[in-house]
Amino acid sequence: MTTCALQEYLKKTGKSIRGTALEIGIDPQMFNAYVHGKRPIQRNALRIAKGLGVDVRELWPNFEELRPY
C-alpha cells in the first residue's frame, strides 16, 4: 500500500486526522478518505493546503489532474 503525501505530512507533524480536519473546516470522514488516498476536488485540495500552510503541489503534485468541481 502506498502512502499519500497528506498522510506523510500528518505523520511528520504528529497531527491527528480528526483534529486537523476540524481545524481546517473539512468533514473528518472526508478528510480521512483523503489521508488514505482518495483524490479531492481542487477546491478541497486548496482548502487543505492553505489550512496546513503548504503549497498544494506538495500534497498533490498532480493538482491540475484533480476534478475542478
PQR file with spaces between the fields and no chain letter, atoms N, CA, C, O and H, PARSE charges and radii, in Angstrom:
ATOM       1  N    MET     1       0.842   -1.189    0.000 -0.4000 1.5000
ATOM       2  CA   MET     1       0.000    0.000    0.000 -0.0000 2.0000
ATOM       3  C    MET     1       0.884    1.248    0.000  0.5500 1.7000
ATOM       4  O    MET     1       1.828    1.346    0.784 -0.5500 1.4000
ATOM       5  N    THR     2       0.582    2.172   -0.859 -0.4000 1.5000
ATOM       6  CA   THR     2       1.370    3.391   -0.923 -0.0000 2.0000
ATOM       7  C    THR     2       0.811    4.419    0.062  0.5500 1.7000
ATOM       8  O    THR     2      -0.378    4.409    0.381 -0.5500 1.4000
ATOM       9  H    THR     2      -0.185    2.092   -1.496  0.4000 1.0000
ATOM      10  N    THR     3       1.661    5.277    0.522 -0.4000 1.5000
ATOM      11  CA   THR     3       1.264    6.321    1.448 -0.0000 2.0000
ATOM      12  C    THR     3       1.187    7.628    0.682  0.5500 1.7000
ATOM      13  O    THR     3       2.106    7.971   -0.062 -0.5500 1.4000
ATOM      14  H    THR     3       2.627    5.285    0.263  0.4000 1.0000
ATOM      15  N    CYS     4       0.102    8.354    0.859 -0.4000 1.5000
ATOM      16  CA   CYS     4      -0.032    9.629    0.149 -0.0000 2.0000
ATOM      17  C    CYS     4       0.709   10.715    0.913  0.5500 1.7000
ATOM      18  O    CYS     4       1.032   10.556    2.090 -0.5500 1.4000
ATOM      19  H    CYS     4      -0.645    8.076    1.463  0.4000 1.0000
ATOM      20  N    ALA     5       0.971   11.810    0.233 -0.4000 1.5000
ATOM      21  CA   ALA     5       1.734   12.913    0.818 -0.0000 2.0000
ATOM      22  C    ALA     5       1.008   13.524    2.020  0.5500 1.7000
ATOM      23  O    ALA     5       1.652   13.981    2.964 -0.5500 1.4000
ATOM      24  H    ALA     5       0.709   11.940   -0.723  0.4000 1.0000
ATOM      25  N    LEU     6      -0.312   13.533    1.991 -0.4000 1.5000
ATOM      26  CA   LEU     6      -1.069   14.085    3.111 -0.0000 2.0000
ATOM      27  C    LEU     6      -0.866   13.224    4.359  0.5500 1.7000
ATOM      28  O    LEU     6      -0.702   13.751    5.459 -0.5500 1.4000
ATOM      29  H    LEU     6      -0.835   13.161    1.224  0.4000 1.0000
ATOM      30  N    GLN     7      -0.877   11.927    4.191 -0.4000 1.5000
ATOM      31  CA   GLN     7      -0.644   11.020    5.310 -0.0000 2.0000
ATOM      32  C    GLN     7       0.777   11.191    5.858  0.5500 1.7000
ATOM      33  O    GLN     7       0.988   11.193    7.071 -0.5500 1.4000
ATOM      34  H    GLN     7      -1.011   11.499    3.297  0.4000 1.0000
ATOM      35  N    GLU     8       1.727   11.330    4.965 -0.4000 1.5000
ATOM      36  CA   GLU     8       3.111   11.557    5.384 -0.0000 2.0000
ATOM      37  C    GLU     8       3.243   12.871    6.151  0.5500 1.7000
ATOM      38  O    GLU     8       3.951   12.940    7.156 -0.5500 1.4000
ATOM      39  H    GLU     8       1.555   11.328    3.980  0.4000 1.0000
ATOM      40  N    TYR     9       2.565   13.905    5.680 -0.4000 1.5000
ATOM      41  CA   TYR     9       2.606   15.205    6.346 -0.0000 2.0000
ATOM      42  C    TYR     9       2.086   15.078    7.780  0.5500 1.7000
ATOM      43  O    TYR     9       2.714   15.571    8.717 -0.5500 1.4000
ATOM      44  H    TYR     9       1.989   13.850    4.865  0.4000 1.0000
ATOM      45  N    LEU    10       0.942   14.417    7.948 -0.4000 1.5000
ATOM      46  CA   LEU    10       0.367   14.267    9.284 -0.0000 2.0000
ATOM      47  C    LEU    10       1.294   13.465   10.193  0.5500 1.7000
ATOM      48  O    LEU    10       1.465   13.791   11.367 -0.5500 1.4000
ATOM      49  H    LEU    10       0.432   14.017    7.187  0.4000 1.0000
ATOM      50  N    LYS    11       1.886   12.417    9.634 -0.4000 1.5000
ATOM      51  CA   LYS    11       2.793   11.590   10.421 -0.0000 2.0000
ATOM      52  C    LYS    11       4.007   12.415   10.860  0.5500 1.7000
ATOM      53  O    LYS    11       4.434   12.350   12.013 -0.5500 1.4000
ATOM      54  H    LYS    11       1.747   12.153    8.680  0.4000 1.0000
ATOM      55  N    LYS    12       4.548   13.187    9.924 -0.4000 1.5000
ATOM      56  CA   LYS    12       5.744   14.001   10.202 -0.0000 2.0000
ATOM      57  C    LYS    12       5.469   15.073   11.257  0.5500 1.7000
ATOM      58  O    LYS    12       6.324   15.353   12.096 -0.5500 1.4000
ATOM      59  H    LYS    12       4.200   13.240    8.987  0.4000 1.0000
ATOM      60  N    THR    13       4.290   15.664   11.215 -0.4000 1.5000
ATOM      61  CA   THR    13       3.967   16.751   12.128 -0.0000 2.0000
ATOM      62  C    THR    13       3.287   16.271   13.411  0.5500 1.7000
ATOM      63  O    THR    13       3.115   17.047   14.351 -0.5500 1.4000
ATOM      64  H    THR    13       3.595   15.436   10.533  0.4000 1.0000
ATOM      65  N    GLY    14       2.901   15.001   13.451 -0.4000 1.5000
ATOM      66  CA   GLY    14       2.247   14.457   14.637 -0.0000 2.0000
ATOM      67  C    GLY    14       0.810   14.914   14.812  0.5500 1.7000
ATOM      68  O    GLY    14       0.258   14.825   15.909 -0.5500 1.4000
ATOM      69  H    GLY    14       3.040   14.370   12.688  0.4000 1.0000
ATOM      70  N    LYS    15       0.202   15.399   13.742 -0.4000 1.5000
ATOM      71  CA   LYS    15      -1.179   15.875   13.810 -0.0000 2.0000
ATOM      72  C    LYS    15      -2.144   14.701   13.636  0.5500 1.7000
ATOM      73  O    LYS    15      -1.836   13.732   12.942 -0.5500 1.4000
ATOM      74  H    LYS    15       0.651   15.471   12.851  0.4000 1.0000
ATOM      75  N    SER    16      -3.301   14.798   14.265 -0.4000 1.5000
ATOM      76  CA   SER    16      -4.325   13.763   14.114 -0.0000 2.0000
ATOM      77  C    SER    16      -5.216   14.093   12.911  0.5500 1.7000
ATOM      78  O    SER    16      -5.318   15.244   12.489 -0.5500 1.4000
ATOM      79  H    SER    16      -3.551   15.585   14.829  0.4000 1.0000
ATOM      80  N    ILE    17      -5.843   13.072   12.385 -0.4000 1.5000
ATOM      81  CA   ILE    17      -6.747   13.271   11.251 -0.0000 2.0000
ATOM      82  C    ILE    17      -7.943   14.117   11.681  0.5500 1.7000
ATOM      83  O    ILE    17      -8.254   15.129   11.053 -0.5500 1.4000
ATOM      84  H    ILE    17      -5.760   12.137   12.728  0.4000 1.0000
ATOM      85  N    ARG    18      -8.604   13.699   12.744 -0.4000 1.5000
ATOM      86  CA   ARG    18      -9.816   14.406   13.181 -0.0000 2.0000
ATOM      87  C    ARG    18      -9.515   15.845   13.594  0.5500 1.7000
ATOM      88  O    ARG    18     -10.207   16.768   13.165 -0.5500 1.4000
ATOM      89  H    ARG    18      -8.351   12.877   13.254  0.4000 1.0000
ATOM      90  N    GLY    19      -8.498   16.044   14.417 -0.4000 1.5000
ATOM      91  CA   GLY    19      -8.164   17.385   14.879 -0.0000 2.0000
ATOM      92  C    GLY    19      -7.795   18.316   13.738  0.5500 1.7000
ATOM      93  O    GLY    19      -8.197   19.480   13.722 -0.5500 1.4000
ATOM      94  H    GLY    19      -7.936   15.294   14.766  0.4000 1.0000
ATOM      95  N    THR    20      -7.035   17.810   12.792 -0.4000 1.5000
ATOM      96  CA   THR    20      -6.627   18.618   11.648 -0.0000 2.0000
ATOM      97  C    THR    20      -7.829   18.963   10.783  0.5500 1.7000
ATOM      98  O    THR    20      -7.959   20.097   10.320 -0.5500 1.4000
ATOM      99  H    THR    20      -6.708   16.865   12.804  0.4000 1.0000
ATOM     100  N    ALA    21      -8.705   17.994   10.564 -0.4000 1.5000
ATOM     101  CA   ALA    21      -9.910   18.242    9.769 -0.0000 2.0000
ATOM     102  C    ALA    21     -10.752   19.346   10.402  0.5500 1.7000
ATOM     103  O    ALA    21     -11.219   20.254    9.714 -0.5500 1.4000
ATOM     104  H    ALA    21      -8.599   17.073   10.939  0.4000 1.0000
ATOM     105  N    LEU    22     -10.938   19.261   11.706 -0.4000 1.5000
ATOM     106  CA   LEU    22     -11.748   20.269   12.385 -0.0000 2.0000
ATOM     107  C    LEU    22     -11.077   21.640   12.347  0.5500 1.7000
ATOM     108  O    LEU    22     -11.759   22.655   12.211 -0.5500 1.4000
ATOM     109  H    LEU    22     -10.559   18.524   12.265  0.4000 1.0000
ATOM     110  N    GLU    23      -9.754   21.683   12.466 -0.4000 1.5000
ATOM     111  CA   GLU    23      -9.013   22.954   12.361 -0.0000 2.0000
ATOM     112  C    GLU    23      -9.231   23.605   11.005  0.5500 1.7000
ATOM     113  O    GLU    23      -9.438   24.815   10.910 -0.5500 1.4000
ATOM     114  H    GLU    23      -9.199   20.858   12.577  0.4000 1.0000
ATOM     115  N    ILE    24      -9.184   22.789    9.956 -0.4000 1.5000
ATOM     116  CA   ILE    24      -9.288   23.286    8.589 -0.0000 2.0000
ATOM     117  C    ILE    24     -10.734   23.590    8.200  0.5500 1.7000
ATOM     118  O    ILE    24     -10.983   24.445    7.350 -0.5500 1.4000
ATOM     119  H    ILE    24      -9.016   21.806   10.034  0.4000 1.0000
ATOM     120  N    GLY    25     -11.681   22.895    8.818 -0.4000 1.5000
ATOM     121  CA   GLY    25     -13.085   23.075    8.463 -0.0000 2.0000
ATOM     122  C    GLY    25     -13.540   22.097    7.401  0.5500 1.7000
ATOM     123  O    GLY    25     -14.428   22.400    6.603 -0.5500 1.4000
ATOM     124  H    GLY    25     -11.478   22.201    9.509  0.4000 1.0000
ATOM     125  N    ILE    26     -12.924   20.915    7.393 -0.4000 1.5000
ATOM     126  CA   ILE    26     -13.286   19.841    6.456 -0.0000 2.0000
ATOM     127  C    ILE    26     -13.938   18.733    7.269  0.5500 1.7000
ATOM     128  O    ILE    26     -13.510   18.459    8.390 -0.5500 1.4000
ATOM     129  H    ILE    26     -12.203   20.669    8.041  0.4000 1.0000
ATOM     130  N    ASP    27     -14.958   18.097    6.730 -0.4000 1.5000
ATOM     131  CA   ASP    27     -15.592   16.965    7.388 -0.0000 2.0000
ATOM     132  C    ASP    27     -14.537   15.904    7.715  0.5500 1.7000
ATOM     133  O    ASP    27     -13.808   15.479    6.820 -0.5500 1.4000
ATOM     134  H    ASP    27     -15.306   18.319    5.819  0.4000 1.0000
ATOM     135  N    PRO    28     -14.439   15.469    8.968 -0.5600 1.5000
ATOM     136  CA   PRO    28     -13.412   14.498    9.345  0.2800 2.0000
ATOM     137  C    PRO    28     -13.447   13.193    8.554  0.5500 1.7000
ATOM     138  O    PRO    28     -12.393   12.629    8.262 -0.5500 1.4000
ATOM     139  N    GLN    29     -14.629   12.706    8.204 -0.4000 1.5000
ATOM     140  CA   GLN    29     -14.704   11.476    7.406 -0.0000 2.0000
ATOM     141  C    GLN    29     -14.152   11.692    6.006  0.5500 1.7000
ATOM     142  O    GLN    29     -13.454   10.833    5.466 -0.5500 1.4000
ATOM     143  H    GLN    29     -15.485   13.165    8.441  0.4000 1.0000
ATOM     144  N    MET    30     -14.464   12.833    5.425 -0.4000 1.5000
ATOM     145  CA   MET    30     -13.954   13.147    4.094 -0.0000 2.0000
ATOM     146  C    MET    30     -12.433   13.318    4.151  0.5500 1.7000
ATOM     147  O    MET    30     -11.712   12.811    3.292 -0.5500 1.4000
ATOM     148  H    MET    30     -15.031   13.531    5.864  0.4000 1.0000
ATOM     149  N    PHE    31     -11.955   14.033    5.166 -0.4000 1.5000
ATOM     150  CA   PHE    31     -10.517   14.247    5.323 -0.0000 2.0000
ATOM     151  C    PHE    31      -9.806   12.907    5.502  0.5500 1.7000
ATOM     152  O    PHE    31      -8.735   12.694    4.935 -0.5500 1.4000
ATOM     153  H    PHE    31     -12.541   14.445    5.864  0.4000 1.0000
ATOM     154  N    ASN    32     -10.390   12.012    6.281 -0.4000 1.5000
ATOM     155  CA   ASN    32      -9.824   10.683    6.480 -0.0000 2.0000
ATOM     156  C    ASN    32      -9.677    9.956    5.142  0.5500 1.7000
ATOM     157  O    ASN    32      -8.667    9.296    4.899 -0.5500 1.4000
ATOM     158  H    ASN    32     -11.260   12.186    6.742  0.4000 1.0000
ATOM     159  N    ALA    33     -10.680   10.078    4.284 -0.4000 1.5000
ATOM     160  CA   ALA    33     -10.608    9.445    2.959 -0.0000 2.0000
ATOM     161  C    ALA    33      -9.450   10.035    2.150  0.5500 1.7000
ATOM     162  O    ALA    33      -8.740    9.305    1.459 -0.5500 1.4000
ATOM     163  H    ALA    33     -11.500   10.614    4.481  0.4000 1.0000
ATOM     164  N    TYR    34      -9.262   11.341    2.234 -0.4000 1.5000
ATOM     165  CA   TYR    34      -8.154   11.983    1.520 -0.0000 2.0000
ATOM     166  C    TYR    34      -6.809   11.509    2.059  0.5500 1.7000
ATOM     167  O    TYR    34      -5.873   11.270    1.295 -0.5500 1.4000
ATOM     168  H    TYR    34      -9.839   11.935    2.795  0.4000 1.0000
ATOM     169  N    VAL    35      -6.720   11.377    3.378 -0.4000 1.5000
ATOM     170  CA   VAL    35      -5.480   10.911    4.005 -0.0000 2.0000
ATOM     171  C    VAL    35      -5.140    9.502    3.524  0.5500 1.7000
ATOM     172  O    VAL    35      -3.968    9.144    3.407 -0.5500 1.4000
ATOM     173  H    VAL    35      -7.479   11.572    3.998  0.4000 1.0000
ATOM     174  N    HIS    36      -6.168    8.711    3.248 -0.4000 1.5000
ATOM     175  CA   HIS    36      -5.948    7.333    2.836 -0.0000 2.0000
ATOM     176  C    HIS    36      -6.008    7.144    1.319  0.5500 1.7000
ATOM     177  O    HIS    36      -6.224    6.034    0.833 -0.5500 1.4000
ATOM     178  H    HIS    36      -7.120    9.002    3.343  0.4000 1.0000
ATOM     179  N    GLY    37      -5.816    8.238    0.576 -0.4000 1.5000
ATOM     180  CA   GLY    37      -5.607    8.119   -0.859 -0.0000 2.0000
ATOM     181  C    GLY    37      -6.707    8.574   -1.789  0.5500 1.7000
ATOM     182  O    GLY    37      -6.489    8.647   -2.999 -0.5500 1.4000
ATOM     183  H    GLY    37      -5.640    9.140    0.970  0.4000 1.0000
ATOM     184  N    LYS    38      -7.887    8.884   -1.268 -0.4000 1.5000
ATOM     185  CA   LYS    38      -8.942    9.396   -2.156 -0.0000 2.0000
ATOM     186  C    LYS    38      -8.513   10.758   -2.685  0.5500 1.7000
ATOM     187  O    LYS    38      -7.975   11.585   -1.949 -0.5500 1.4000
ATOM     188  H    LYS    38      -8.064    8.825   -0.285  0.4000 1.0000
ATOM     189  N    ARG    39      -8.757   10.975   -3.961 -0.4000 1.5000
ATOM     190  CA   ARG    39      -8.365   12.245   -4.581 -0.0000 2.0000
ATOM     191  C    ARG    39      -9.445   13.299   -4.352  0.5500 1.7000
ATOM     192  O    ARG    39     -10.603   13.074   -4.703 -0.5500 1.4000
ATOM     193  H    ARG    39      -9.194   10.304   -4.559  0.4000 1.0000
ATOM     194  N    PRO    40      -9.089   14.444   -3.770 -0.5600 1.5000
ATOM     195  CA   PRO    40     -10.078   15.504   -3.545  0.2800 2.0000
ATOM     196  C    PRO    40     -10.344   16.292   -4.820  0.5500 1.7000
ATOM     197  O    PRO    40      -9.607   16.195   -5.800 -0.5500 1.4000
ATOM     198  N    ILE    41     -11.418   17.072   -4.778 -0.4000 1.5000
ATOM     199  CA   ILE    41     -11.614   18.040   -5.858 -0.0000 2.0000
ATOM     200  C    ILE    41     -10.635   19.178   -5.595  0.5500 1.7000
ATOM     201  O    ILE    41     -10.125   19.323   -4.484 -0.5500 1.4000
ATOM     202  H    ILE    41     -12.017   17.150   -3.981  0.4000 1.0000
ATOM     203  N    GLN    42     -10.378   19.979   -6.616 -0.4000 1.5000
ATOM     204  CA   GLN    42      -9.385   21.045   -6.488 -0.0000 2.0000
ATOM     205  C    GLN    42      -9.703   21.997   -5.347  0.5500 1.7000
ATOM     206  O    GLN    42      -8.800   22.392   -4.610 -0.5500 1.4000
ATOM     207  H    GLN    42     -10.792   19.861   -7.518  0.4000 1.0000
ATOM     208  N    ARG    43     -10.956   22.373   -5.184 -0.4000 1.5000
ATOM     209  CA   ARG    43     -11.342   23.321   -4.139 -0.0000 2.0000
ATOM     210  C    ARG    43     -10.957   22.781   -2.756  0.5500 1.7000
ATOM     211  O    ARG    43     -10.421   23.522   -1.931 -0.5500 1.4000
ATOM     212  H    ARG    43     -11.690   22.052   -5.783  0.4000 1.0000
ATOM     213  N    ASN    44     -11.224   21.505   -2.500 -0.4000 1.5000
ATOM     214  CA   ASN    44     -10.883   20.933   -1.195 -0.0000 2.0000
ATOM     215  C    ASN    44      -9.377   20.763   -1.034  0.5500 1.7000
ATOM     216  O    ASN    44      -8.850   20.940    0.065 -0.5500 1.4000
ATOM     217  H    ASN    44     -11.659   20.903   -3.169  0.4000 1.0000
ATOM     218  N    ALA    45      -8.686   20.426   -2.104 -0.4000 1.5000
ATOM     219  CA   ALA    45      -7.226   20.314   -2.048 -0.0000 2.0000
ATOM     220  C    ALA    45      -6.618   21.663   -1.677  0.5500 1.7000
ATOM     221  O    ALA    45      -5.711   21.728   -0.847 -0.5500 1.4000
ATOM     222  H    ALA    45      -9.114   20.283   -2.996  0.4000 1.0000
ATOM     223  N    LEU    46      -7.105   22.724   -2.277 -0.4000 1.5000
ATOM     224  CA   LEU    46      -6.610   24.066   -1.972 -0.0000 2.0000
ATOM     225  C    LEU    46      -6.924   24.453   -0.532  0.5500 1.7000
ATOM     226  O    LEU    46      -6.085   25.044    0.149 -0.5500 1.4000
ATOM     227  H    LEU    46      -7.841   22.672   -2.952  0.4000 1.0000
ATOM     228  N    ARG    47      -8.114   24.127   -0.068 -0.4000 1.5000
ATOM     229  CA   ARG    47      -8.521   24.441    1.306 -0.0000 2.0000
ATOM     230  C    ARG    47      -7.614   23.725    2.313  0.5500 1.7000
ATOM     231  O    ARG    47      -7.186   24.316    3.305 -0.5500 1.4000
ATOM     232  H    ARG    47      -8.795   23.646   -0.621  0.4000 1.0000
ATOM     233  N    ILE    48      -7.330   22.463    2.051 -0.4000 1.5000
ATOM     234  CA   ILE    48      -6.472   21.677    2.946 -0.0000 2.0000
ATOM     235  C    ILE    48      -5.053   22.241    2.954  0.5500 1.7000
ATOM     236  O    ILE    48      -4.471   22.452    4.017 -0.5500 1.4000
ATOM     237  H    ILE    48      -7.678   21.983    1.245  0.4000 1.0000
ATOM     238  N    ALA    49      -4.507   22.480    1.781 -0.4000 1.5000
ATOM     239  CA   ALA    49      -3.138   23.006    1.696 -0.0000 2.0000
ATOM     240  C    ALA    49      -3.034   24.357    2.398  0.5500 1.7000
ATOM     241  O    ALA    49      -2.081   24.600    3.138 -0.5500 1.4000
ATOM     242  H    ALA    49      -4.980   22.308    0.917  0.4000 1.0000
ATOM     243  N    LYS    50      -4.001   25.226    2.170 -0.4000 1.5000
ATOM     244  CA   LYS    50      -3.991   26.541    2.821 -0.0000 2.0000
ATOM     245  C    LYS    50      -4.080   26.378    4.332  0.5500 1.7000
ATOM     246  O    LYS    50      -3.364   27.054    5.070 -0.5500 1.4000
ATOM     247  H    LYS    50      -4.775   25.028    1.568  0.4000 1.0000
ATOM     248  N    GLY    51      -4.945   25.496    4.797 -0.4000 1.5000
ATOM     249  CA   GLY    51      -5.110   25.264    6.224 -0.0000 2.0000
ATOM     250  C    GLY    51      -3.852   24.714    6.878  0.5500 1.7000
ATOM     251  O    GLY    51      -3.589   24.979    8.051 -0.5500 1.4000
ATOM     252  H    GLY    51      -5.527   24.946    4.197  0.4000 1.0000
ATOM     253  N    LEU    52      -3.074   23.948    6.121 -0.4000 1.5000
ATOM     254  CA   LEU    52      -1.832   23.384    6.638 -0.0000 2.0000
ATOM     255  C    LEU    52      -0.639   24.306    6.407  0.5500 1.7000
ATOM     256  O    LEU    52       0.439   24.080    6.959 -0.5500 1.4000
ATOM     257  H    LEU    52      -3.287   23.733    5.168  0.4000 1.0000
ATOM     258  N    GLY    53      -0.829   25.343    5.595 -0.4000 1.5000
ATOM     259  CA   GLY    53       0.252   26.283    5.317 -0.0000 2.0000
ATOM     260  C    GLY    53       1.306   25.738    4.378  0.5500 1.7000
ATOM     261  O    GLY    53       2.485   26.073    4.494 -0.5500 1.4000
ATOM     262  H    GLY    53      -1.704   25.526    5.147  0.4000 1.0000
ATOM     263  N    VAL    54       0.878   24.886    3.436 -0.4000 1.5000
ATOM     264  CA   VAL    54       1.809   24.308    2.461 -0.0000 2.0000
ATOM     265  C    VAL    54       1.291   24.554    1.053  0.5500 1.7000
ATOM     266  O    VAL    54       0.115   24.861    0.858 -0.5500 1.4000
ATOM     267  H    VAL    54      -0.080   24.614    3.342  0.4000 1.0000
ATOM     268  N    ASP    55       2.169   24.420    0.083 -0.4000 1.5000
ATOM     269  CA   ASP    55       1.764   24.525   -1.322 -0.0000 2.0000
ATOM     270  C    ASP    55       0.960   23.279   -1.685  0.5500 1.7000
ATOM     271  O    ASP    55       1.330   22.165   -1.314 -0.5500 1.4000
ATOM     272  H    ASP    55       3.124   24.172    0.242  0.4000 1.0000
ATOM     273  N    VAL    56      -0.117   23.470   -2.396 -0.4000 1.5000
ATOM     274  CA   VAL    56      -0.997   22.349   -2.753 -0.0000 2.0000
ATOM     275  C    VAL    56      -0.246   21.244   -3.503  0.5500 1.7000
ATOM     276  O    VAL    56      -0.602   20.071   -3.394 -0.5500 1.4000
ATOM     277  H    VAL    56      -0.417   24.375   -2.696  0.4000 1.0000
ATOM     278  N    ARG    57       0.785   21.612   -4.257 -0.4000 1.5000
ATOM     279  CA   ARG    57       1.531   20.611   -5.034 -0.0000 2.0000
ATOM     280  C    ARG    57       2.443   19.740   -4.159  0.5500 1.7000
ATOM     281  O    ARG    57       2.914   18.691   -4.598 -0.5500 1.4000
ATOM     282  H    ARG    57       1.074   22.565   -4.345  0.4000 1.0000
ATOM     283  N    GLU    58       2.686   20.180   -2.930 -0.4000 1.5000
ATOM     284  CA   GLU    58       3.426   19.327   -2.001 -0.0000 2.0000
ATOM     285  C    GLU    58       2.578   18.125   -1.601  0.5500 1.7000
ATOM     286  O    GLU    58       3.100   17.039   -1.349 -0.5500 1.4000
ATOM     287  H    GLU    58       2.303   21.033   -2.573  0.4000 1.0000
ATOM     288  N    LEU    59       1.277   18.329   -1.547 -0.4000 1.5000
ATOM     289  CA   LEU    59       0.364   17.254   -1.160 -0.0000 2.0000
ATOM     290  C    LEU    59      -0.178   16.501   -2.370  0.5500 1.7000
ATOM     291  O    LEU    59      -0.336   15.281   -2.326 -0.5500 1.4000
ATOM     292  H    LEU    59       0.852   19.211   -1.752  0.4000 1.0000
ATOM     293  N    TRP    60      -0.459   17.219   -3.436 -0.4000 1.5000
ATOM     294  CA   TRP    60      -0.974   16.629   -4.675 -0.0000 2.0000
ATOM     295  C    TRP    60      -0.178   17.183   -5.851  0.5500 1.7000
ATOM     296  O    TRP    60      -0.580   18.173   -6.462 -0.5500 1.4000
ATOM     297  H    TRP    60      -0.331   18.210   -3.471  0.4000 1.0000
ATOM     298  N    PRO    61       0.951   16.547   -6.171 -0.5600 1.5000
ATOM     299  CA   PRO    61       1.799   17.026   -7.276  0.2800 2.0000
ATOM     300  C    PRO    61       1.051   17.118   -8.612  0.5500 1.7000
ATOM     301  O    PRO    61       1.411   17.911   -9.483 -0.5500 1.4000
ATOM     302  N    ASN    62       0.033   16.317   -8.755 -0.4000 1.5000
ATOM     303  CA   ASN    62      -0.757   16.303   -9.995 -0.0000 2.0000
ATOM     304  C    ASN    62      -2.045   17.123   -9.822  0.5500 1.7000
ATOM     305  O    ASN    62      -3.100   16.753  -10.337 -0.5500 1.4000
ATOM     306  H    ASN    62      -0.259   15.673   -8.048  0.4000 1.0000
ATOM     307  N    PHE    63      -1.943   18.230   -9.096 -0.4000 1.5000
ATOM     308  CA   PHE    63      -3.108   19.053   -8.785 -0.0000 2.0000
ATOM     309  C    PHE    63      -3.977   19.358  -10.004  0.5500 1.7000
ATOM     310  O    PHE    63      -5.204   19.318   -9.918 -0.5500 1.4000
ATOM     311  H    PHE    63      -1.086   18.531   -8.677  0.4000 1.0000
ATOM     312  N    GLU    64      -3.355   19.656  -11.117 -0.4000 1.5000
ATOM     313  CA   GLU    64      -4.106   20.024  -12.323 -0.0000 2.0000
ATOM     314  C    GLU    64      -4.994   18.883  -12.819  0.5500 1.7000
ATOM     315  O    GLU    64      -5.970   19.122  -13.530 -0.5500 1.4000
ATOM     316  H    GLU    64      -2.358   19.689  -11.187  0.4000 1.0000
ATOM     317  N    GLU    65      -4.661   17.648  -12.449 -0.4000 1.5000
ATOM     318  CA   GLU    65      -5.448   16.489  -12.874 -0.0000 2.0000
ATOM     319  C    GLU    65      -6.649   16.211  -11.963  0.5500 1.7000
ATOM     320  O    GLU    65      -7.497   15.382  -12.293 -0.5500 1.4000
ATOM     321  H    GLU    65      -3.868   17.454  -11.872  0.4000 1.0000
ATOM     322  N    LEU    66      -6.724   16.898  -10.824 -0.4000 1.5000
ATOM     323  CA   LEU    66      -7.865   16.717   -9.930 -0.0000 2.0000
ATOM     324  C    LEU    66      -9.084   17.356  -10.542  0.5500 1.7000
ATOM     325  O    LEU    66      -8.979   18.320  -11.300 -0.5500 1.4000
ATOM     326  H    LEU    66      -6.035   17.572  -10.556  0.4000 1.0000
ATOM     327  N    ARG    67     -10.255   16.815  -10.209 -0.4000 1.5000
ATOM     328  CA   ARG    67     -11.514   17.391  -10.714 -0.0000 2.0000
ATOM     329  C    ARG    67     -11.648   18.828  -10.213  0.5500 1.7000
ATOM     330  O    ARG    67     -11.376   19.099   -9.044 -0.5500 1.4000
ATOM     331  H    ARG    67     -10.340   16.032   -9.593  0.4000 1.0000
ATOM     332  N    PRO    68     -12.061   19.748  -11.079 -0.5600 1.5000
ATOM     333  CA   PRO    68     -12.148   21.154  -10.681  0.2800 2.0000
ATOM     334  C    PRO    68     -13.416   21.481   -9.880  0.5500 1.7000
ATOM     335  O    PRO    68     -13.500   22.572   -9.317 -0.5500 1.4000
ATOM     336  N    TYR    69     -14.380   20.602   -9.807 -0.4000 1.5000
ATOM     337  CA   TYR    69     -15.658   20.915   -9.128 -0.0000 2.0000
ATOM     338  C    TYR    69     -15.899   20.027   -7.939  0.5500 1.7000
ATOM     339  O    TYR    69     -16.921   20.161   -7.266 -0.5500 1.4000
ATOM     340  H    TYR    69     -14.313   19.716  -10.264  0.4000 1.0000
